[in-house]
């Protein structure tokens, strides 16, 4: 994950990936690469949310 990535930029990239994956003209391998990237972004976002929750408790 990029060191300068924020929750907001990760979420924006996820939204972009969803739109690209839904494109029926994309190749399967390209779609799979986007899905893998999306998986990593979701994990990053979850970790950021977990850290924020810990800070609140």
Steps between C-alpha positions, in 0.01 A plus 500: 500500500622848424647676802310821421167322458215621717168336575330750271732438203472123548122525504500716187722247323266219607205686351693540175590131498135402543407701192781344297415145609139554393613586145403199284772578242791450743720198470477231764864538605461877536185453705676248726790741556249768601327258736832415667578871538152551641556223753817675618324836522214352703752348741672838532170680565398244761832543678463878499149472645622255766775744603252786525267286710787417738578870536141566603497234771 
